[in-house]
Amino acid sequence: MSFAAAVKKRLSGELPSYLAIFAFTTGAAWLCVLDIVLKQPVAIDFKSFYAAAVAARRGLDVYDVEVLEAIATELRLPHDPTFPYLYPPFFAHTFSWLARLRPSIAQQTWSSIAVVSYGLAATFTVFAVRRASPDPLGAARRTAVPTVLIALIAFLTWALNLRNSLAMGQVNPLVLAFLCAALALSVARKDVPAGLALSVAAGIKVTPILLAIPWVIERRFRALAGLAAGFAALVLVSLPFGAGPAWLEFLRRLPRMSHGAKIPGLFAPGTVPNFSIAGFYARLFDGDAAAVKLASAITLLLLLGAALALAGRSPSPPRSLRLLLPLLVTMVVASPFTYVHHVLYLFPAALYALDRAAAQERRLEMGALVVLLSLATIDFPYVYDRFKGRLPELALSVNLYVLLAIYALGMFLLWRERRDAPTARESPVPASDREMASGLATARR
């Protein structure tokens, strides 16, 4: 087949629908956050990233909060205090080119990258959802853009509070794009590229490494090899930017950035806005770091172990996506510090679950998902401040309780998928249904 014929075949197939999804999602995100992108000064979290990028360019310690504070004062960056930089050095050093831009231009550039990243994340997720569709008409769905799927993407832009991530200047949309790319490649059985994509997500944020655990159980060694090669590449790529000493410093400080630890320059672990598992236990145990570490480790192992046990060793693509809901909730609450903008990471699991509920006309299930997702991104710590008296410690973790309810719902969906799997194997799709799917797919082309 000639190159021109191959391009023509691709253009007449799935590519236009994915381009449409990307354009729509990016456009919807722009409308959602346009005022932030155009008017916002340097955001409070981006201030730390920008100061770390300046420190990296100058060969200074990006993990010394006093260095970052001095840079922020020198450049007259807004907000007080300057939060410490807590991510692996790859991010600060490879994005040090942002420090060449004026802070306001760098902020706008960063927000634009976040919007495009969200569009890519949605496109990758739709690819995974279509490839994993167990419907007889799944082949037909791959060449069309279902209206309900587009509506769900637009809904999640608001429900998962993309505005909060942009307003804070957070890195979440960029990490989400690589996480969803790894998911799409994994569903397509492109194991090495999937590992490489996940290595970038984990190389920026660390906690996405939890998504590699199912690969260990499924013995997908090519994906794990891609992940290891990706980590090695991140280190090598960052070395020309002067990140060598920073990697050693990051590894040295890592134990002091774990659950229950008090990080210089950052809020105490028990601060109310932190609704991670560690934050919950820090409030419950009055800051006892040893108790917080132990209780957090046990809880997270139980959450992770229960989800993996229910998924089985060789889950089907649909069950792999069902596993995402409890797995991503675990990833979100596993961080030592979890805030409202981290709920954005539920996007791929939420889109798949809502799409399946809509396709199967499970209205109660869809309604429960919509309500829980919307509640999860309400800034309840702000609500707490409206009360005059002091609330009980157990009443200060509403966001966490909602996330755990989403985890429970995800476990129920995973159990139902596993329960129905034998039935699906025993009752193959009738030939007439396969012919109808094939005919619809041909007609749509």
Order of alpha helices (4+ residues) and beta strands (2+ residues): alpha-alpha-alpha-alpha-alpha-alpha-alpha-alpha-alpha-alpha-alpha-alpha-alpha-alpha-alpha-alpha-alpha-alpha-alpha-alpha-alpha-alpha
